[in-house]
Amino acid sequence: MRRNQQAAAAEDEAQIDLTPMLDVVFIMLIFFIVTATFIKEAGIQVERPDTFTADSQDDAAILIAISANDEIWVDREERDPRALRGVIERLHAENPKGSIVIQADEGSTHETLVIVMEAAKAAGVTNVAIASDNE
């Protein structure tokens, strides 16, 4: 009987308590989530036109991409031009101080660019920029 008690005591001593390690892992996870930078993407890759003069836009809150096929992408989803105003209003309400940056592909038409700019104006956004590549 005494031998059973000694074996049980030895077995209890041999177990490793994982609670402190799990605490450290969760703290590290929270740290990385909080410090991660979130990059906004429109949803598609766009070949922007080249420019010789351009100003940088730091407070871009809404990214809108226009593909070579004149598809309009916002928040990684293709959007109907008729519903674009509502989408812009919703996103602008989340960050009223931010601006809109339009990434128009070189192969897109000016008509689609004007539609996007008019939707932004109708949504009450006055700070609109068009993205380009500097040479």
Backbone as CSV, one residue per row, in Angstrom:
resi,resn,N_x,N_y,N_z,CA_x,CA_y,CA_z,C_x,C_y,C_z
1,MET,0.816,-1.175,0.000,0.000,0.000,0.000,0.869,1.252,0.000
2,ARG,1.898,1.222,0.829,2.799,2.357,0.914,3.515,2.565,-0.426
3,ARG,3.813,1.491,-1.107,4.480,1.575,-2.406,3.568,2.259,-3.426
4,ASN,2.272,1.984,-3.385,1.310,2.636,-4.279,1.278,4.140,-4.040
5,GLN,1.326,4.545,-2.785,1.316,5.964,-2.442,2.588,6.640,-2.929
6,GLN,3.710,5.962,-2.805,4.970,6.528,-3.267,4.972,6.666,-4.792
7,ALA,4.428,5.667,-5.496,4.359,5.718,-6.960,3.443,6.851,-7.418
8,ALA,2.326,7.049,-6.727,1.394,8.130,-7.075,2.035,9.483,-6.822
9,ALA,2.771,9.622,-5.731,3.442,10.883,-5.419,4.527,11.184,-6.452
10,ALA,5.272,10.161,-6.851,6.319,10.349,-7.855,5.709,10.735,-9.200
11,GLU,4.549,10.161,-9.535,3.870,10.474,-10.787,3.367,11.911,-10.784
12,ASP,2.866,12.395,-9.645,2.392,13.777,-9.534,3.549,14.757,-9.713
13,GLU,4.710,14.409,-9.157,5.873,15.286,-9.270,6.407,15.320,-10.696
14,ALA,6.209,14.295,-11.466,6.761,14.209,-12.806,5.936,14.990,-13.824
15,GLN,4.718,15.347,-13.516,3.878,16.082,-14.462,4.325,17.533,-14.548
16,ILE,4.232,18.082,-15.754,4.635,19.465,-15.997,3.374,20.320,-16.096
17,ASP,3.396,21.439,-15.404,2.264,22.361,-15.444,2.433,23.292,-16.654
18,LEU,1.499,23.227,-17.608,1.590,24.006,-18.840,0.889,25.364,-18.755
19,THR,0.253,25.653,-17.667,-0.512,26.897,-17.545,0.346,28.142,-17.755
20,PRO,1.515,28.282,-17.135,2.317,29.491,-17.387,2.751,29.631,-18.850
21,MET,3.067,28.507,-19.491,3.459,28.575,-20.888,2.297,29.032,-21.763
22,LEU,1.100,28.539,-21.502,-0.071,28.962,-22.258,-0.365,30.440,-22.039
23,ASP,-0.162,30.931,-20.839,-0.348,32.355,-20.562,0.600,33.194,-21.413
24,VAL,1.848,32.776,-21.483,2.835,33.505,-22.279,2.464,33.473,-23.753
25,VAL,2.025,32.337,-24.246,1.640,32.209,-25.652,0.456,33.125,-25.964
26,PHE,-0.540,33.168,-25.103,-1.687,34.039,-25.335,-1.301,35.511,-25.281
27,ILE,-0.416,35.884,-24.392,0.049,37.273,-24.315,0.797,37.651,-25.596
28,MET,1.626,36.737,-26.099,2.338,37.003,-27.351,1.366,37.131,-28.516
29,LEU,0.359,36.282,-28.550,-0.646,36.343,-29.608,-1.371,37.682,-29.587
30,ILE,-1.779,38.115,-28.428,-2.457,39.409,-28.305,-1.534,40.535,-28.736
31,PHE,-0.263,40.471,-28.354,0.703,41.492,-28.742,0.814,41.587,-30.259
32,PHE,0.936,40.456,-30.941,1.090,40.479,-32.387,-0.179,40.939,-33.091
33,ILE,-1.331,40.602,-32.572,-2.577,41.055,-33.176,-2.719,42.563,-33.043
34,VAL,-2.400,43.091,-31.880,-2.553,44.529,-31.636,-1.540,45.337,-32.439
35,THR,-0.327,44.847,-32.580,0.705,45.621,-33.264,0.747,45.393,-34.768
36,ALA,-0.053,44.492,-35.287,-0.050,44.229,-36.721,-0.602,45.442,-37.466
37,THR,0.001,45.741,-38.599,-0.514,46.825,-39.429,-1.468,46.223,-40.444
38,PHE,-2.555,46.903,-40.639,-3.561,46.418,-41.561,-3.472,47.226,-42.846
39,ILE,-3.272,46.553,-43.948,-3.127,47.199,-45.239,-4.456,47.115,-45.975
40,LYS,-4.918,48.248,-46.455,-6.163,48.258,-47.213,-5.864,47.926,-48.662
41,GLU,-6.688,47.068,-49.207,-6.537,46.688,-50.592,-7.889,46.786,-51.277
42,ALA,-7.855,47.141,-52.549,-9.098,47.269,-53.295,-9.616,45.904,-53.730
43,GLY,-8.741,44.961,-53.971,-9.193,43.622,-54.316,-8.601,43.067,-55.591
44,ILE,-8.046,43.915,-56.453,-7.448,43.430,-57.695,-6.126,44.152,-57.917
45,GLN,-5.279,43.560,-58.761,-4.016,44.182,-59.137,-4.274,45.110,-60.310
46,VAL,-3.783,46.353,-60.201,-4.044,47.367,-61.214,-2.717,47.894,-61.737
47,GLU,-2.601,48.034,-63.065,-1.443,48.671,-63.688,-1.728,50.161,-63.762
48,ARG,-1.134,50.911,-62.823,-1.395,52.349,-62.772,-0.589,53.066,-63.841
49,PRO,-1.115,54.180,-64.342,-0.359,54.941,-65.342,0.858,55.620,-64.713
50,ASP,1.873,55.867,-65.539,3.080,56.535,-65.065,2.881,58.045,-65.086
51,THR,3.460,58.722,-64.099,3.418,60.178,-64.047,4.788,60.717,-63.687
52,PHE,5.007,61.973,-64.013,6.270,62.618,-63.668,6.132,63.482,-62.419
53,THR,4.938,63.974,-62.162,4.690,64.771,-60.957,3.522,64.146,-60.217
54,ALA,3.673,63.977,-58.923,2.602,63.397,-58.115,2.829,63.773,-56.664
55,ASP,1.747,63.860,-55.918,1.810,64.112,-54.482,1.360,62.853,-53.761
56,SER,1.942,62.606,-52.602,1.551,61.422,-51.838,0.274,61.707,-51.056
57,GLN,-0.508,60.677,-50.861,-1.778,60.762,-50.137,-1.666,59.831,-48.937
58,ASP,-1.634,60.400,-47.732,-1.386,59.593,-46.542,-2.645,59.103,-45.849
59,ASP,-3.746,59.812,-45.961,-4.936,59.475,-45.183,-6.009,58.779,-46.010
60,ALA,-5.594,57.841,-46.852,-6.544,57.128,-47.699,-7.387,56.177,-46.863
61,ALA,-8.687,56.417,-46.836,-9.584,55.564,-46.071,-10.308,54.576,-46.978
62,ILE,-10.550,54.981,-48.216,-11.296,54.137,-49.144,-10.460,53.957,-50.403
63,LEU,-10.206,52.712,-50.763,-9.498,52.405,-51.998,-10.489,51.823,-52.991
64,ILE,-10.536,52.410,-54.160,-11.413,51.927,-55.227,-10.530,51.598,-56.415
65,ALA,-10.672,50.397,-56.957,-9.870,49.970,-58.101,-10.769,49.802,-59.318
66,ILE,-10.252,50.245,-60.460,-10.950,50.069,-61.738,-10.054,49.193,-62.598
67,SER,-10.565,48.045,-63.009,-9.761,47.099,-63.792,-9.727,47.525,-65.259
68,ALA,-8.937,46.818,-66.034,-8.841,47.104,-67.464,-10.170,46.845,-68.172
69,ASN,-11.021,45.995,-67.577,-12.348,45.686,-68.152,-13.410,46.640,-67.638
70,ASP,-13.011,47.701,-66.933,-13.919,48.686,-66.339,-14.774,48.091,-65.225
71,GLU,-14.247,47.095,-64.537,-14.920,46.578,-63.343,-14.488,47.434,-62.161
72,ILE,-15.431,47.744,-61.267,-15.153,48.576,-60.110,-15.088,47.678,-58.884
73,TRP,-13.968,47.764,-58.146,-13.731,46.929,-56.974,-13.541,47.803,-55.739
74,VAL,-14.286,47.485,-54.684,-14.144,48.149,-53.391,-14.194,47.060,-52.326
75,ASP,-13.261,47.089,-51.395,-13.194,46.099,-50.312,-13.182,44.667,-50.829
76,ARG,-12.385,44.427,-51.851,-12.196,43.087,-52.432,-13.472,42.486,-53.027
77,GLU,-14.409,43.331,-53.367,-15.637,42.872,-54.012,-15.917,43.736,-55.226
78,GLU,-16.371,43.094,-56.292,-16.769,43.858,-57.465,-18.108,44.537,-57.167
79,ARG,-18.212,45.796,-57.502,-19.413,46.580,-57.183,-20.079,47.071,-58.461
80,ASP,-21.392,47.161,-58.378,-22.186,47.732,-59.459,-22.043,49.252,-59.395
81,PRO,-21.828,49.918,-60.530,-21.682,51.383,-60.498,-22.894,52.096,-59.893
82,ARG,-24.081,51.514,-60.024,-25.285,52.153,-59.473,-25.313,52.070,-57.946
83,ALA,-24.649,51.079,-57.355,-24.640,50.911,-55.902,-23.396,51.530,-55.265
84,LEU,-22.548,52.136,-56.069,-21.275,52.648,-55.580,-21.456,53.799,-54.593
85,ARG,-22.415,54.659,-54.829,-22.624,55.791,-53.935,-22.924,55.323,-52.510
86,GLY,-23.799,54.336,-52.361,-24.139,53.808,-51.041,-22.951,53.189,-50.336
87,VAL,-22.121,52.482,-51.093,-20.924,51.860,-50.521,-19.956,52.940,-50.039
88,ILE,-19.771,53.965,-50.853,-18.866,55.054,-50.474,-19.400,55.794,-49.253
89,GLU,-20.699,56.046,-49.203,-21.292,56.723,-48.046,-21.067,55.925,-46.767
90,ARG,-21.254,54.607,-46.845,-21.063,53.752,-45.670,-19.616,53.763,-45.208
91,LEU,-18.680,53.611,-46.142,-17.259,53.591,-45.783,-16.777,54.961,-45.305
92,HIS,-17.324,56.019,-45.895,-16.929,57.369,-45.476,-17.481,57.691,-44.084
93,ALA,-18.631,57.134,-43.738,-19.193,57.345,-42.399,-18.301,56.705,-41.333
94,GLU,-17.624,55.621,-41.672,-16.720,54.962,-40.735,-15.468,55.796,-40.467
95,ASN,-15.018,56.563,-41.469,-13.838,57.417,-41.318,-14.065,58.718,-42.089
96,PRO,-14.754,59.683,-41.480,-15.103,60.913,-42.201,-13.918,61.778,-42.606
97,LYS,-12.782,61.656,-41.933,-11.622,62.484,-42.268,-10.779,61.888,-43.387
98,GLY,-11.031,60.638,-43.746,-10.238,59.972,-44.773,-10.626,60.395,-46.174
99,SER,-9.760,60.056,-47.104,-10.002,60.403,-48.499,-10.228,59.141,-49.318
100,ILE,-10.554,59.353,-50.571,-10.730,58.237,-51.507,-9.538,58.246,-52.460
101,VAL,-8.971,57.072,-52.685,-7.917,56.911,-53.685,-8.439,55.943,-54.739
102,ILE,-8.447,56.409,-55.967,-8.914,55.585,-57.083,-7.697,55.049,-57.817
103,GLN,-7.631,53.725,-57.928,-6.556,53.072,-58.671,-7.142,52.610,-59.995
104,ALA,-6.948,53.407,-61.029,-7.502,53.087,-62.345,-6.430,52.427,-63.200
105,ASP,-6.766,51.299,-63.798,-5.848,50.606,-64.692,-5.628,51.439,-65.949
106,GLU,-4.443,51.270,-66.549,-4.134,52.002,-67.787,-5.133,51.685,-68.891
107,GLY,-5.687,50.479,-68.895,-6.617,50.078,-69.946,-8.061,50.444,-69.679
108,SER,-8.357,51.016,-68.528,-9.744,51.384,-68.219,-10.125,52.662,-68.961
109,THR,-11.436,52.870,-69.087,-11.916,54.053,-69.805,-12.113,55.214,-68.843
110,HIS,-12.073,56.411,-69.401,-12.298,57.611,-68.606,-13.737,57.673,-68.104
111,GLU,-14.637,57.066,-68.840,-16.054,57.069,-68.457,-16.249,56.410,-67.086
112,THR,-15.591,55.287,-66.860,-15.713,54.597,-65.577,-15.090,55.427,-64.465
113,LEU,-13.972,56.067,-64.741,-13.336,56.940,-63.756,-14.264,58.087,-63.371
114,VAL,-14.927,58.672,-64.352,-15.859,59.770,-64.082,-17.051,59.266,-63.273
115,ILE,-17.534,58.055,-63.554,-18.649,57.482,-62.781,-18.260,57.346,-61.319
116,VAL,-17.053,56.857,-61.058,-16.584,56.691,-59.677,-16.439,58.047,-59.001
117,MET,-15.874,59.014,-59.704,-15.686,60.342,-59.123,-17.026,61.024,-58.842
118,GLU,-18.007,60.840,-59.722,-19.329,61.411,-59.483,-20.023,60.746,-58.301
119,ALA,-19.832,59.432,-58.143,-20.409,58.729,-56.993,-19.787,59.238,-55.697
120,ALA,-18.484,59.504,-55.715,-17.811,60.040,-54.534,-18.337,61.434,-54.209
121,LYS,-18.514,62.259,-55.232,-19.034,63.606,-55.028,-20.464,63.561,-54.500
122,ALA,-21.278,62.653,-55.038,-22.669,62.511,-54.585,-22.735,61.998,-53.150
123,ALA,-21.727,61.225,-52.743,-21.685,60.704,-51.368,-21.158,61.751,-50.385
124,GLY,-20.717,62.893,-50.888,-20.258,63.967,-50.019,-18.777,63.954,-49.725
125,VAL,-18.005,63.154,-50.463,-16.556,63.100,-50.265,-15.911,64.099,-51.218
126,THR,-15.128,65.022,-50.664,-14.508,66.052,-51.507,-13.042,65.771,-51.780
127,ASN,-12.411,64.935,-50.960,-10.987,64.649,-51.121,-10.816,63.331,-51.880
128,VAL,-10.633,63.447,-53.191,-10.495,62.270,-54.068,-9.161,62.379,-54.800
129,ALA,-8.402,61.293,-54.824,-7.112,61.265,-55.516,-7.079,60.070,-56.467
130,ILE,-6.259,60.205,-57.493,-6.076,59.122,-58.461,-4.654,58.621,-58.320
131,ALA,-4.493,57.316,-58.108,-3.184,56.707,-57.888,-2.425,56.590,-59.214
132,SER,-1.095,56.762,-59.127,-0.239,56.617,-60.298,1.119,56.104,-59.838
133,ASP,1.934,55.711,-60.813,3.315,55.298,-60.548,4.233,56.456,-60.885
134,ASN,5.133,56.808,-59.980,6.107,57.858,-60.248,7.270,57.294,-61.043
135,GLU,7.764,58.064,-61.962,8.973,57.671,-62.691,10.119,58.508,-62.265
